[in-house]
Amino acid sequence: GYAKNSETSKMAAEQLRTKTFIREYVLSLLMRHGSHGLTPDEAKAIIEKETNQSFDRTTIAARFTELKAADRIKLSGKRRPTPRGRMAEVHILIDRENKSI
């Protein structure tokens, strides 16, 4: 959402939804969480809390898929429950120098 009649607020709200913004946000969250990693649902909850914006789960999950395809993140081998009661794979950042954290 954004403040009505505020072009700046509207533009800021739209920027939050860009793929690049979300992809970079996911990377920064994975840096912060280190070897604990995150599932897409966990990342979604943090992004929504920190930005005060709501996002579709598939939008966040797609950024994880892109980052994995770009060899920036990988599966940790751990799984954690989702809000829907299923198990989700935990992702971690790939460290460019040591290959993984």
VEXDREN-2710 file (C-alpha; in Angstrom, 1 decimal):
% VEXDREN-2710
k/r/px/py/pz
1/GLY/0.0/0.0/0.0
2/TYR/0.9/3.7/-0.2
3/ALA/-0.4/7.0/0.9
4/LYS/-3.2/8.2/-1.5
5/ASN/-2.4/11.3/-3.6
6/SER/1.3/10.9/-2.9
7/GLU/3.3/10.1/-6.0
8/THR/6.5/9.6/-4.0
9/SER/4.8/7.1/-1.7
10/LYS/3.3/5.3/-4.7
11/MET/6.7/5.0/-6.5
12/ALA/8.3/3.7/-3.3
13/ALA/5.6/1.1/-2.9
14/GLU/6.1/0.0/-6.5
15/GLN/9.9/-0.2/-6.1
16/LEU/9.5/-2.6/-3.2
17/ARG/7.8/-5.0/-5.5
18/THR/10.6/-5.1/-8.1
19/LYS/12.3/-8.4/-8.7
20/THR/15.7/-6.9/-8.2
21/PHE/14.8/-5.3/-4.9
22/ILE/13.3/-8.6/-3.6
23/ARG/16.2/-10.6/-4.9
24/GLU/18.8/-8.3/-3.2
25/TYR/16.7/-8.3/0.0
26/VAL/16.7/-12.1/0.0
27/LEU/20.5/-12.1/-0.4
28/SER/20.9/-9.7/2.5
29/LEU/18.6/-11.8/4.7
30/LEU/20.6/-14.9/3.9
31/MET/23.8/-13.1/4.8
32/ARG/22.3/-12.1/8.1
33/HIS/21.1/-15.6/8.9
34/GLY/24.4/-17.4/8.0
35/SER/24.4/-21.2/8.3
36/HIS/20.9/-21.2/9.9
37/GLY/19.6/-20.2/6.5
38/LEU/16.0/-19.4/5.5
39/THR/13.0/-20.9/3.8
40/PRO/11.1/-18.7/1.3
41/ASP/8.2/-18.5/3.9
42/GLU/10.6/-17.3/6.6
43/ALA/12.1/-14.7/4.2
44/LYS/8.6/-13.6/3.3
45/ALA/7.6/-13.0/6.9
46/ILE/10.8/-11.0/7.6
47/ILE/10.5/-8.9/4.4
48/GLU/6.8/-8.1/5.2
49/LYS/7.7/-7.2/8.8
50/GLU/10.6/-5.0/7.9
51/THR/9.0/-3.2/4.9
52/ASN/5.4/-3.1/6.2
53/GLN/4.3/-4.4/2.8
54/SER/2.6/-7.7/1.9
55/PHE/4.0/-10.0/-0.7
56/ASP/2.7/-13.1/-2.5
57/ARG/4.6/-16.2/-1.4
58/THR/5.3/-17.2/-5.0
59/THR/7.0/-13.8/-5.6
60/ILE/9.5/-14.5/-2.8
61/ALA/9.9/-18.2/-3.8
62/ALA/10.7/-17.2/-7.4
63/ARG/13.6/-15.0/-6.2
64/PHE/15.0/-18.0/-4.3
65/THR/14.8/-20.0/-7.6
66/GLU/16.6/-17.3/-9.5
67/LEU/19.3/-17.0/-6.9
68/LYS/19.8/-20.8/-6.9
69/ALA/20.0/-20.9/-10.7
70/ALA/22.6/-18.0/-10.6
71/ASP/24.7/-20.1/-8.1
72/ARG/24.3/-17.5/-5.4
73/ILE/22.5/-19.7/-2.9
74/LYS/22.1/-23.5/-2.3
75/LEU/20.1/-25.9/-0.3
76/SER/21.5/-26.5/3.2
77/GLY/20.1/-30.1/3.5
78/LYS/17.8/-28.9/6.3
79/ARG/14.0/-28.7/6.2
80/ARG/11.6/-26.6/8.4
81/PRO/7.8/-26.5/8.6
82/THR/5.9/-23.8/6.6
83/PRO/2.9/-21.9/7.9
84/ARG/0.8/-24.4/5.9
85/GLY/2.2/-27.4/7.8
86/ARG/4.4/-28.7/5.0
87/MET/8.2/-29.0/5.1
88/ALA/10.3/-26.6/3.1
89/GLU/14.0/-26.7/2.2
90/VAL/16.3/-24.3/3.9
91/HIS/18.6/-22.2/1.7
92/ILE/22.0/-20.7/2.5
93/LEU/24.2/-18.2/0.8
94/ILE/27.1/-19.5/-1.3
95/ASP/30.3/-17.9/-0.1
96/ARG/32.3/-16.9/-3.2
97/GLU/35.7/-17.5/-1.4
98/ASN/35.0/-20.7/0.5
99/LYS/32.2/-21.9/-1.8
100/SER/29.7/-22.0/1.1
101/ILE/29.3/-20.6/4.6
END
